């Protein structure tokens, strides 16, 4: 069996399959995805495209670029769920394609690197996962890649247009996720005398740093063209938040996702999957030479950012997503040094894991009764496990003719493995994350003129699906509010194991690892069991 389709077609087909599986099988994730669509929806319903809003208040946690793109998609296709969910995957695909000219710039004498690197990037497990999530990091990764591409072009051509391209990338990155893009771009910019080849350092380095400064100022002007009028429109508190609060809060003393300095180091093997299991990567490592421009550039890109984020207070996997292309380029360069024996199948280990996973799933279906699993779980294990087993067996016997083919097969196997796993999971646990029906139930109560509030924390998770134009008020004293609004309803999150049987609960649904109940205020005042949910 041979793989003869051109690279661009393979990339688009793999990307389309990955995104389609996500759109079909997975609802919007609470809390992040539902919140971001809620912000875009509230801006849309208010006809305010300057200041993001959530629950009637200016939303300062993120700049507006993603929200603008969501509204642009609604202007073309009408308000819907699927077009906003295509934005991050589109930027992920654009980044994959951008690695090809990037590799040609760094290793012009090694064209095979440009052939394999897009499949290596697309095949990273973390890249696969975050390619399908409606978040800001894929957009940021694209702008980081674009900015770094402009730096390499500037080092080769000395043309001022690439400093303007750098400014566009910086501006886009700031409007996407704030000044954090500077952490991803500045180390490479400042280390240019180290990574540039000797034949390229004869130009004026003062001019180089002037160009970097010009690019940064251009990006800052682009961002300020939104931030200044938005700050005036959003008020003093919003001004302080967008100019200072979020960045310093996350970098110095994180208000969320705090972790020790060694956290990223401990999870580095996870960042490298599945290529950690790819023999050409390890076999070619010894051939990497620090005197190569491409190798130095990727090290200057990845290592300083990795160290900086290790000492930043807040940590999440996706914070380092813009550095995964650097790993992809290094892995492609390492594999390019390996002499491939025709027909040698370096994808055996991963396809073997997929076969084992399929066998385990089918095997578990036979003992599901002993494990007291529902009948639905048994049928899912058989269907999805069987599909994974058959797919992995087919991939196992494909003949490899080049490093590119080997990378393509690893990429394809990874997508099949993760897509099947997620499909099986969400087929069983879809209700745990799907907020469409409860959102419509809340909207129906509001349409009847009933007061509805949320008890304690609320992140706007019902706003988009329910098309709530002003969100829901939040109360901290449920009993006091119920006394004031006996005809109203209050939404309370409580432990899933807490079983309550009451006529006062008009709607109940799973919410991640909890249960949310929509409770009649009148019943809440009378029922002590319902009041126990407030604890």
SULSULVEN-V892165 format. One line per field, one symbol per residue. psi: psi as a letter, one per 30 degrees, with the letter a starting at -180 (. if undefined). A space follows every 10 residues. Layout:
BEGIN
psi = ???
END
This chain:
BEGIN
psi = kljfkleeee eeeeeeeeee eeeefklkkk feeeeeeeee eeeeffhjge kkkkhfkkjf fklgeeeeee eeeefeglkl eeeeffeeee eeeeeeeffe feeeeeifgi ffefefeeee effkeeeeef ffkiafeeee eeeeeeeeee eeeefefgkf ffeeeeeeee eeeefegaff feefeeeeef gefefkleff gfljfeeefe eeeeeeeeee eeeffeeeee eeefleeeee effeeeeeee eeikfkhkll fgeeeegeee efkgffgjee eeefeffkkf gkeeeeeeef eeeeeeeeff gkekkleffg effeeeeeee eeeefffkjk kkfkjfgeee eeeeeeeeee eeeeffgeee fhlleeeeee eeeeeeeeee eeeeeegkkk fleeeeeeee eeeeeeeeee eeeeefeege fffjgeeeee eeeeeeffgk kklkkbkkgg ffeeefhjfg aklkkfjeee eeefifgakk kkklkefjkk jkffjfkklk jcgakkkjkk eeeeffjfee ffff.
END
